[in-house]
Amino acid sequence: MDEENQRSVPVLPWMRHPLDVTRCEQLSLRRVPFLDCRLKSALENMKISKLFPVQVALWQETIGPGNFERDLCINSPTGSGKTLAYALPIVRKLLPTSTVKCLRALVVVPTRDLALQVKQVFDAIALPLGLRVGLAVGQSSVADEISSLVYLPGEEEGVDPGFLSPFWFQSKVDILVATPGRLVDHVNLSRGFTLKHLHYLVVDEADRLLREDYQSWLPTVLKSTQSSNNDDGGGGGDDVFQLGFPYSPWSRRSCGVERGSNPHSRLAKVVLSATLTRDPGRLVQLNLRHPLFLSAGKMRYRLPENLESFKLICERKVKPLYLVALLKSLGEEKCIVFTRSVDSTHRLCKLLNCFGDLQIDIKEYSGRQHQRVRSKTLNEFRKGQFQVLVSSDEMTRGMDVEGVRNVINYDVPKYIKTYVHRAGRTARAGQTGRCFTLMSNDEVGRFKRLMKKAEASACLEHNVPSHLIEELHSTYQLALSKLKEIILESRRKPKDKSCQ
Ligand SMILES: Nc1ncnc2c1ncn2[C@@H]1O[C@H](COP(=O)(O)OP(=O)(O)OP(=O)(O)O)[C@@H](O)[C@H]1O
């Protein structure tokens, strides 16, 4: 059963009184204590002039007095800047870089596109500091990938000659961003790949990565990091702890946790999501140490501050017509349309493309497609080469595309979690955005109950101009007939090649 539908999931004691991230103020970079000047200029190059509240909170718990002593669980809205919130302190902690490279930080995310996105953030702040970031996502063969992560015996370039030995492997990267499947492949199969020097483990989109279908990666990873628990560390940063941190919005000394003499003598974990699970059965697998729970606001689910939600009521059989009218009324704004499944994504996309002279470029993005096709589509969407992406749910967790002004739920989501992640593709980083949900009259009640589960979820009714509906009516009928023909045609062919 989905966690959301369980009547009484017991809440772990440490989750009952979270620290409220919204009590942190944004902080301009020049006021961020202990921010290395190279990190500061890397951030400025990214056009970042201040840290968002969740970033300030994490900085405080890692570089500030918290000093990474406790494992951190963060529930913070979509687009609130969680990636940088963990990337920044990890990079800061990995300074100064040692002569011998080893893999010290691992970030696990559910999809390849998300891994690429996270790597880009790390690259932007870690490369200028001499730290290298690797990717393990299954984009190439295991052998090709491992050669980008580890110096194999005999591969001498870049290796300190004092360390060369026929039995000796050296990591090429300090930080690795990985998807679970490929990560396990490397742990089990790749000679020279080791997690024994790991100091930081980040589980991003944690509720998804802790689901049954992903679970086996976690015990494998935790087991292979075990010897790092006795390591002496060397992550740096103790000076920072001793100097103190002036921006505490809460009294964390009331947490009652003694500081150890070496906060790096164990694997520090950071677990995040916009809809973090509270299921003890799932969280227990992470083997968290004195976890500290940081959450934004009072309710478990929270929508971005500048998001406006709308419902658009229409009869089921004319939903595509209303969708097209809505898209037309939104002009040239970038939109993502979500459907309930990969099949309906494919069908809807085909139907929309049958509308003839819509003058809206529309493409499909779903798990039905080959990864290569999907990544290409996403790149084109990012570059603004087309305007409307029709997508299924699974692929879009964490996806950050600049300029998406509208999200459209073609189907009412079943769970509030789904609504939160879909709607969260817009109104990111303090920008404004709108989320429209199409529904029939008999779905209004269920939708209302769903929205009550989230904070900041007021929802007004939206009407598309009736003249647009009238104008498009005959084109809609033609599109339906065209689609019928296409379906019949594809049944005659042995295989539909559109998803290759
Ligand atoms: N301090 C900042 N100033 C300006 N922009 C920022 C800042 N931090 C992050 N951003 C931008 O905010 C956007 C959202 O960040 P990010 O993808 O990390 O959000 P998130 O909280 O992980 O969202 P999701 O839950 O959907 O994964 C990104 O485009 C990022 O570049």
The ligand as a Gaussian input file, in Angstrom:
#p B3LYP/6-31G(d) Opt

LIG

0 1
 N       21.062000      30.343000      -4.118000
 C       20.498000      30.304000      -5.302000
 N       20.258000      31.450000      -6.003000
 C       19.662000      31.395000      -7.227000
 N       19.273000      30.250000      -7.835000
 C       19.496000      29.109000      -7.179000
 C       20.112000      29.062000      -5.895000
 N       20.193000      27.784000      -5.507000
 C       19.650000      27.036000      -6.488000
 N       19.238000      27.834000      -7.475000
 C       18.543000      27.394000      -8.697000
 O       17.277000      26.906000      -8.284000
 C       16.843000      25.876000      -9.165000
 C       16.300000      24.717000      -8.367000
 O       17.338000      24.092000      -7.651000
 P       17.344000      22.527000      -7.369000
 O       17.186000      21.785000      -8.648000
 O       18.506000      22.227000      -6.521000
 O       15.986000      22.393000      -6.522000
 P       15.470000      21.169000      -5.654000
 O       15.089000      21.713000      -4.330000
 O       16.466000      20.069000      -5.684000
 O       14.159000      20.772000      -6.435000
 P       13.477000      19.296000      -6.660000
 O       12.881000      18.898000      -5.347000
 O       12.476000      19.532000      -7.720000
 O       14.585000      18.384000      -7.083000
 C       18.044000      25.535000     -10.031000
 O       17.849000      26.117000     -11.313000
 C       19.206000      26.211000      -9.356000
 O       20.200000      26.634000     -10.255000

